[in-house]
Amino acid sequence: MRYVEEFRDPVAAKRVLGEIDRVTEQIGATASSPVHIMEICGGHTHAIFRYGLDKLTPDGIEFIHGPGCPVCVLPMRRIDECVQLAENPQIIFTTFGDAMRVPGTGKSLMQAKAEGADIRMVYSPLDALELARRNPDREIVFFGLGFETTTPSTALTIQQAARERATNFSVFCNHITVPPPIKALLDDPHMVLDGFVGPGHVSMVIGTKPYEFIAKDYGKPIVVAGFEPLDLLQSVLMVLVQIRDGRAEVENQYARVVPSGGNPVSLAAINDVYEPRPSFEWRGLGEIDASGLRIRDRYKAFDAEAKFSVGYGADSRPGTEPDGCACGQVMTGRIKPPACPHYGTTCTPATPLGALMVSSEGACAAYYQYGGVRAPEAAE
Ligand code: SF4
């Protein structure tokens, strides 16, 4: 298959790995003094473990798993608010499947459904709008969740609902944006980050320009990457070469898919429907300025927060993380998943305690699925 097989070619991968070895050595990076490269996107974390790239690359490279899994970074309180909405007998609550098992303070959406809440899994926000058309006597709320990759489809659905003058459809908006948390991580004096592998899907929408501050203001290289093994290896090599040469630039390894200016149609829909919230809470990172989106006043009729008085501006209470849960430390790359006392014991994909074990893009689930279960005492 074009654009897939050539990016899985083992001969080419071997050649790039040889180059990575050589440049890592030129930099002088070793296991005790590694280069720290953050892959921002959860899809990249998954691919790194799936293809064993963490084991194939030299010990002088340490991958730090970033906050790019939207399910994982959602704070407990937002799940609690979803449950609150779902338990309203007027409402049919619609969501993507991966959010169903994310634990809230009291229960997950899956548990709320088992207790009788009318929660339905959908494949797109348009499915939720169709449900609204077919159930005029019920309120349909769609759980809008995700980065710039999924934000446009929710925006386009809200525009469609406005055109149809739908009165029983709204969105619980939890859309978030990638650049602000990267800035927050770079501002954290405890973080050691030498370079970034930038998200591929998000960049299809926003392009590469929004990352320029990483290179210009913080002097760190970033390379937007695809999701095949060779994409990731080439991107890691490009980051290493920049570090070796003392350069800090935004480069685009995924140019076959990512236009530098992004997708103008998607960007126009986003700008029409949403505006930045003053701040938004991220699991493990706390409140980050302008990192979340809310629905603009002109589309207020489709904003579930306003319609049902939940979330920001209402009586929103912080959720409580389970004792010993290290999701926040894993999210910020301070520890690897096996260092969490719950990893592989009280927290597994079948019985997740934290969100990072739920989503396939979560670092803990990726470790568990591809790295095997290790006893906590053997953790890094
Ligand atoms: S093992 Fe579970 S509780 Fe621990 S950090 Fe991972 S998801 Fe969170």
Boltz pocket constraint, residues with backbone or C-beta under 6 A from the ligand:
constraints:
  - pocket:
      binder: B
      contacts: [[A, 324], [A, 325], [A, 326], [A, 327], [A, 328], [A, 330], [A, 337], [A, 340], [A, 341], [A, 342], [A, 343], [A, 344], [A, 347], [A, 352], [A, 353], [A, 354], [A, 355], [A, 356], [A, 357], [A, 358], [A, 364]]
      max_distance: 6.0
